[in-house]
């Protein structure tokens, strides 16, 4: 358990790397006391062996830091694009950012993922994997 004073969040944080359809490629769960920019290095660790054809990663402004740039530099052939918000004028659809938000909402449909119930990080990660399997099975059942 941890506490992130910037987001006023206690518990765990989830970092997701998804494809363009919103299906998770990599998931990292850690204490909330670890900053987002440091969590990006955990997501990108060992990425080239899992996703050899990945060229571009889109991220929000929370990942705009030299730690993230250093982590991206360790993955050959990968570049990062930061999607920034414009001046606040109410709700606005930001390019590529809605994909991740949609994936988080899919996970929120599962009771165990709607709140931080788990005491162990590995259990929380396992429930995310189960939710992903459920999502894929439902998509296959439609075909």
N, C-alpha and C positions, 0 to 999 in steps of 0.2 A: 504494500500500500504506500502511496505517496500523495503529495499535494502539489498542484501547479497553481501558483498564485496568479499568474497572468490570465489563465482561463477560469480560475476559481473552480478547479476540478480536483476531486480527490478520488483515489482508487487507481484505475488503470487507463492507459491510452492505447489506442489501436492505430497502427499505421498500415495502410493498404496500398498495394500496387496492383492495378487492374488493367485489363485490356480495354479496347475501345467499346466493348459491349458491357463492361462493368463486372466481368467475371474475375475474381481474385487470382492474381499470379503469385503474389507473395503477401503474407500477413505477419506482422510483428506485434506482439502485445508486451507491454512493459509498464513499470510503475509510472504514475503521473508526474513524479518529481524529475524525470528525464525530459529535457526540452525537445521540441519537435525537430530542431536542426540536428540534434544528436541521434534521434530516432531514425532519421533518414539514412545515416550511415549503416544502421542495423538492417534496414530494408534493402539497401544496395549491396550488402555483403554477400558474395557468392552468386550474384545475379546473372552474370554472363554464362555460367554453366547451366542454369535453369532456363534462361530465356536468351539464347544466342543471337536471335534476330532483332532484339529490341534496340531501337535507335533513339527514341525520344521519350522523355518522361515529363509530363506536365504536373506542376505542383502549385500550391497556393503561396501567398506571401510569407507564411510562417517558415518556409524552407529557404528563404532568401538570406543566406549566411555563407561565410567562407568554409564552414565545416561541411556543408552540403556540396559546395563546389569541389572541395578536396575529395569527398567520397565519390562524386561523379567522375572525377579525373582518374580514379583508380580502376574504373570500368572502361575498357577500351571501346571506342566507337559509340559511346553514349553521350547524349547532351540533354540538358534540362531547360525547360521553358517555364518561367514563373508567370502564372495567370494572376494579374493584379486587379483589384477592384477599382472602379472609377469613384467619383464623388458620390456619397450616399444620397440616392433619390428614391428610396423605397426598394422594393424587390427588383432584382435585375438578373437575367439569365447570363451567367458567365461562361465563355467557351470552355469546353472540356471539364470544367469543374463539376457540373451536374452529374457526370458519370460516377464519380466517387460518392457524392451525396446520395445518389440513387442506391448504390451498393450498401451504404450504411443503413438506409431505410429498409432494404431487404433484410438485413441482419436484425433490425429492430422489430421485425414481425415475430421473431422467436423470443419467447418469454425469458429465457435464460440470458439472452444478449441485450434485452431492452434496458436492463440495469446491471450494475456490477455486483453480481451475487457471488462470484467465485473468489476463493481465498488464495488459490494457486494459479499462477500465470499459465502453466501448461494446460490446466483444465479449461480456462477461458479460451485458449487457442484451439483446443479440441472442439469446443462448442462452435467456434467460428468455422472450423473445417466441416463439422456436421451440417451446419446451416448452408454451406456452399454445396455440399453433396445433395442436400434436399432441393436446393434451387436447380441444380443441373438435372436431377432426376425428373423434376416436374417439367422442365423444358423438353427433355427426351420423351416424356409421356405424351406430350402434345403432338409429336411428329408421327 
